[in-house]
Amino acid sequence: MNKTIAKENVLKRNEFVSKQEIKTIKVEDIILTEPIHINAKVNFTKQVERLQKKNITIMNSLIIVRLLEDNKYTLVSGYNGYSMAKLLNHEYIPAIIVQESRKGFIKKVGFKSPQLIEGADNFMDTDKILIPKLFLEKNVGREKVDSIINYYKKHKSFDKPVVIKGKRLCIDGYARLFVAKMLNLKRVPVRFA
């Protein structure tokens, strides 16, 4: 995401947050249900170690959650803050409670994501995606490749995400992955099946 859009998103989030009631909820009552959070590969161990070396043990990162029926919460936004609070063994974390899912919240606040396309859960490094032998044996037609390249050049994104089973196995969208590698793209939008 380019820096201009990232700054716009921060301003939109801050504007939204400024109009909301902030509550304190138990970290242990938060569960991850959104694929972008469940499949996140971020490791905060080094950041936590640096904070602990500086005797910083309190973080007040604000998160966005949605209340579930069993008095638990699902994380909507704020994965980094939630993860840090968990690693620092915080009992409570400041939160805003919304009614929407992550996609609904993003739409409501008006966040922009020029690269994450409709139906995608996250990005994945192209070199981390495993390709089944069946796909490798198939020859991707030149016409299909040209069509995908033209679409990408016009829209600066793909029309659909690459579909991943498990953590890394490509089960659909091999032609888009093939083109991404041809164009030397480091990451592609993916949907987890």
Rosetta blueprint (number, residue, H / E / L):
1 M L
2 N L
3 K H
4 T H
5 I H
6 A H
7 K H
8 E H
9 N H
10 V H
11 L H
12 K H
13 R H
14 N H
15 E H
16 F H
17 V H
18 S H
19 K L
20 Q L
21 E L
22 I L
23 K E
24 T E
25 I E
26 K E
27 V H
28 E H
29 D H
30 I E
31 I E
32 L L
33 T L
34 E L
35 P H
36 I H
37 H H
38 I H
39 N L
40 A L
41 K L
42 V L
43 N L
44 F L
45 T H
46 K H
47 Q H
48 V H
49 E H
50 R H
51 L H
52 Q H
53 K H
54 K L
55 N L
56 I L
57 T L
58 I L
59 M L
60 N L
61 S L
62 L L
63 I E
64 I E
65 V E
66 R E
67 L E
68 L L
69 E L
70 D L
71 N L
72 K L
73 Y E
74 T E
75 L E
76 V E
77 S E
78 G L
79 Y H
80 N H
81 G H
82 Y H
83 S H
84 M H
85 A H
86 K H
87 L H
88 L L
89 N L
90 H L
91 E L
92 Y E
93 I E
94 P E
95 A E
96 I E
97 I E
98 V E
99 Q L
100 E L
101 S L
102 R H
103 K H
104 G H
105 F H
106 I H
107 K H
108 K H
109 V H
110 G L
111 F L
112 K L
113 S L
114 P L
115 Q L
116 L L
117 I L
118 E L
119 G L
120 A L
121 D L
122 N E
123 F E
124 M E
125 D E
126 T H
127 D H
128 K H
129 I L
130 L E
131 I L
132 P L
133 K H
134 L H
135 F H
136 L H
137 E H
138 K L
139 N L
140 V L
141 G L
142 R H
143 E H
144 K H
145 V H
146 D H
147 S H
148 I H
149 I H
150 N H
151 Y H
152 Y H
153 K H
154 K H
155 H H
156 K L
157 S L
158 F L
159 D L
160 K L
161 P L
162 V E
163 V E
164 I E
165 K E
166 G L
167 K L
168 R L
169 L E
170 C E
171 I E
172 D E
173 G L
174 Y H
175 A H
176 R H
177 L H
178 F H
179 V H
180 A H
181 K H
182 M H
183 L L
184 N L
185 L L
186 K L
187 R E
188 V E
189 P E
190 V E
191 R E
192 F E
193 A L
